[in-house]
Amino acid sequence: SMGVGGFVLPWGAIEVMVEAFVAEGVPTRRAMYEADSELARECVQHAALGVLSNDSDFVCMRVPLLPLNELRLGHGAVELVRYAPEAVAGCLGVGEEQLPLLACMCGNDYIDKALLDN
């Protein structure tokens, strides 16, 4: 997808990044299909820094998002922006527990019905 400033990740870049993370001993998980809830669960279970993705659903699932389209490489370093759910909720003036409902109202693609039962 189109990133900031019209930058598009080259084909195969994800595989190279995963290999680089693994080489540095960073635990990684990948999914080839829709697996948002599984990835979110993994993130929480292993106290991960966040999910490297362009899918904002993770913030609504209360998991920090590390957007691929804001990834910066250079000078032997990787810079990432981290969107913490509590900070996003604060900026929007809503409680963190209201993020799933807000996402649903804004047309987010999926939300677990159990989150809305309360």
C-alpha positions in Angstrom: 0.0 0.0 0.0 1.0 3.6 -0.5 3.0 4.9 2.5 3.9 8.4 3.7 5.1 10.6 0.9 4.1 8.1 -1.8 6.7 5.5 -0.7 5.8 1.9 -1.4 7.6 -1.0 0.2 9.4 -3.0 -2.5 8.3 -6.5 -3.1 9.9 -8.9 -0.7 10.7 -6.2 1.9 8.6 -7.9 4.5 10.5 -11.2 4.2 13.8 -9.3 4.5 12.6 -7.4 7.6 11.4 -10.7 9.3 14.8 -12.3 8.5 16.6 -9.3 10.0 14.5 -9.4 13.2 15.0 -13.1 13.6 18.8 -12.7 13.1 18.8 -10.1 15.9 16.9 -12.5 18.2 13.6 -10.6 18.0 10.6 -13.1 18.3 8.3 -12.8 15.4 4.9 -14.1 14.4 3.3 -13.9 11.0 -0.1 -14.7 9.5 -0.9 -15.2 5.8 -4.6 -14.7 6.3 -7.0 -12.7 8.5 -5.7 -13.4 12.0 -6.1 -10.1 13.8 -7.5 -11.6 17.0 -4.8 -14.3 17.1 -2.0 -11.7 16.6 -3.6 -9.4 19.2 -3.7 -12.3 21.7 -0.1 -13.1 21.0 0.9 -9.5 21.6 -0.8 -9.4 24.9 0.3 -12.8 26.0 4.0 -12.0 25.3 4.0 -8.3 26.2 5.0 -7.4 22.7 5.9 -3.8 21.8 3.1 -3.9 19.2 2.0 -5.3 15.9 3.9 -4.3 12.7 1.1 -3.7 10.3 -1.0 -1.0 8.5 -4.2 -2.4 10.0 -5.6 0.1 12.5 -7.9 -2.7 13.9 -5.2 -3.5 16.4 -5.5 -0.2 18.2 -9.3 -0.9 18.5 -8.3 -4.3 20.0 -6.2 -2.4 22.5 -2.9 -3.6 21.0 -0.2 -1.0 20.1 0.2 -0.5 16.4 3.6 -0.1 14.6 2.5 1.1 11.1 4.5 -0.3 8.3 3.8 2.9 6.2 5.6 5.0 8.9 8.7 2.7 9.1 12.0 4.5 8.5 15.2 2.8 7.7 18.6 4.5 7.7 22.0 4.8 9.2 21.9 1.2 10.5 18.7 1.8 12.5 15.0 1.2 12.2 12.6 3.9 13.4 9.0 3.1 14.2 6.0 5.1 15.3 4.0 3.4 18.0 0.3 4.1 18.4 -0.6 3.1 22.0 -4.4 2.5 22.4 -4.5 4.5 25.6 -2.9 7.5 23.9 -5.2 7.2 20.8 -8.3 7.1 23.1 -7.0 10.1 25.0 -6.5 12.1 21.9 -10.0 11.2 20.8 -11.5 12.1 24.2 -12.9 8.6 24.7 -12.1 5.8 27.2 -9.9 3.0 25.9 -12.8 0.6 26.5 -14.8 2.6 24.0 -12.4 2.1 21.1 -14.1 -1.1 19.8 -17.5 0.7 19.7 -16.0 3.8 18.1 -14.4 1.6 15.4 -17.7 -0.1 14.8 -19.4 3.3 14.4 -16.7 4.5 12.0 -17.1 1.5 9.8 -14.2 -0.7 10.9 -14.3 -4.0 9.1 -14.8 -6.4 12.1 -15.5 -6.3 15.8 -16.1 -9.2 18.1 -19.7 -9.0 19.4 -18.6 -10.0 22.9 -16.8 -6.6 23.1 -20.1 -4.8 22.7 -22.1 -6.9 25.2 -21.1 -4.6 28.1 
